[in-house]
Amino acid sequence: MYENLLPRFLRYVKTETRSDETSQTTPSTQTQVDFAHVLKKELEELGLSDVFYNEKNGFVIGTLPSNTEKKVRSIGFIAHMDTADFNAVGVNPQIIENYDGESTIILDSNEQYTLNIKDFPNLKNYKDHTLITTDGSTLLGADDKAGIAEIMTAMEILIKNPMIPHGEIKVAFGPDEEIGVGADKFDVEQFNVDFAYTVDGGPLGELQYETFSAAQATISIQGKNVHPGTAKDTMINALQLAIDFHNQLPADEVPEKTEGYEGFFHLLVLNGNPEEATMSYIIRDHDREKFAARKAKIMEIQENLNRRFDHPRVKVTMYDQYYNMREVIEKDMSIVELAKQAMMELAIEPVIEPVRGGTDGSKISYLGIPTPNLFAGGENMHGRFEFVSLQVMEKAVDVIVKIAELNTNS
């Protein structure tokens, strides 16, 4: 039943599809366009109908028609094609069969990079599993090519087993999730389902319907550079102003010191010299009022610093990126309960925790299609230590199929 899952996944991850936040095109890279056409052909060969590539938003969409006479809600399953900001050229997956749950896995021939229990205690959860890892030089791309492979395999199972009842199902594979713009142009009228799931989570059992609300702020600082020997009462050091700006933020409200529902300010970029400097922050919180307060804090610091001078030296440009999808999904929790029931019937313990990030489902939910997130299996994502369990990927396939089946009883 899963015979094509691993070959499919390995084929996908060997295809480079990294997104580019500096690009002005959609998708942001040609490699994603090329991969989309590969997926389009595969959907057609599987037997889905109305398969097409939308050149305006970069999404490949296909439809599996209902095979039941019951009137049931239509479902979408969504995954993203791009990989994160880490080397993704020449991905060379390694397969570790029957992992013993405690041994160190050597990734590269120089034995410089390893997966070990001390650094990655989550390895203990994978005794007797088949693990797919990197060779230490790239990321793996399980985020989110595991999700694509799982959705493809689930559709294949449903097509080959018509005795499994299901309503209409649509699948969508899209670009640029990792740079936060993938769903900006998502066409909900074209997708036209009652609800959907992104298959873009981590370990077994993850079921998420809460994300951060998110904003990005860019701070431009104009200094006045003069010779340091005669700088007294004249120089305005832009780098010092950047330090002053950062030091007015709460020191403990940063990613490395927060967890659960705790929000943060995250300094992404600091560039410059005494004449001019730029800073970039992402701002995150699950609570809408706290989110607003964080943005207000950024503006307050700008005002405080500018009071020192006869004209403004600090300029903040800030925009919202996405919002906590719970505000939409909690209006009808039946789709979360459906996923929970599917997992429990498969003896999978649902792990319901807030996403300390966002998914395409954040934006798609606000566009009109409630879209929680399901586990895809990846661990240590976005870097050389990424890995995924084949058995967990198989369980993700089972959950997709079971959701489709149980939906006919709802």
Secondary structure, 3 states (H helix, E strand, C coil): CCCCHHHHHHHHHCCCCECCCCCCCCCCCHHHHHHHHHHHHHHHHHCCEEEEECCCCCCEEEEECCCCCCCCCCEEEEEECCECCCCCCCCCCEEECCCCCCCCEECCCCCCCEECCCCCHHHHHHCCCCEEECCCCCCCCHHHHHHHHHHHHHHHHHHHCCCCCCCCEEEEEECCCCCCCCCCCCCHHHHCCCEEEEEEECCCCEEECCCCEEEEEEEEEECECCCHHHCCCCCECHHHHHHHHHHCCCCCCCHHHCCCCCCEEEEEEEEECCCEEEEEEEEEECCHHHHHHHHHHHHHHHHHHHCCCCCCCEEEEEEEEECCCHHHHCCCCHHHHHHHHHHHHCCCCCECCCCCCCCHHHHHHHHCCCCCEEECCEECCCCCCCEEEHHHHHHHHHHHHHHHHHHHHC
